[in-house]
Amino acid sequence: MRELNETELEAVSGGATTTEYAILLAQPASDSTADAAATSVLKTRHDTAKNAIGNIR
């Protein structure tokens, strides 16, 4: 992926500043991190329940 120059950046971002554009680019990363954390919690709950059921048998 190549880096955009100032003119391209302004055209793509609709006139937003470089800082605003960087914030917009960072948002999907934070969403991905939240998804990964939620997935981890759900997997742990599942594994715990599965092991508890296995221990009863």
N, C-alpha and C positions, 0 to 999 in steps of 0.2 A: 504494500500500500504506500503510495507516494504522499508526501506532505504537500498541502495546498499553499499557494502563495497568497499574499494579502488580497489581491483582486478576486481570486477564486473563492477564498474564504468569505469575503463580504457578499459575494453573489449567492453562495450556498446558504449562508446564515441569514440572509435577508437584511443585512446591514447591522447585525448584532456584533458586539465587540468580540475580540478574541477570547476574553475571559468568559463572556456569556456562552460562547460556542464551546469552550472547554467544559463548562458546567453541563451543558446539554450532552456532550459526549460521555461524561462520567456517569450520568444517570442510569443508562442501561447496565453498567457495571455494578452499581449499587443494587439494582433490582436482581441481578444475577446472584449476588452475594446473599441477599435475603432469601431467594429461592433455594440456594444451596443449604442455608441454615435450616429452613423449614423442612427440607427433604431429609436432612440428617436427624432432626428431632422425630419425624414420622417413622423413619427406619428404625431408630432406637426403640420407640414404643412398640413397633411391630415385632422386633426381635425379642424384646422382653416378654411380650404376651405369648409368643410362640414357644419360648423356652419354659415359661410357667406351665403352659398346657402340656408340654413334653415331660415336665417333671411330675405331673399328676399321674401320667400313664405308667 
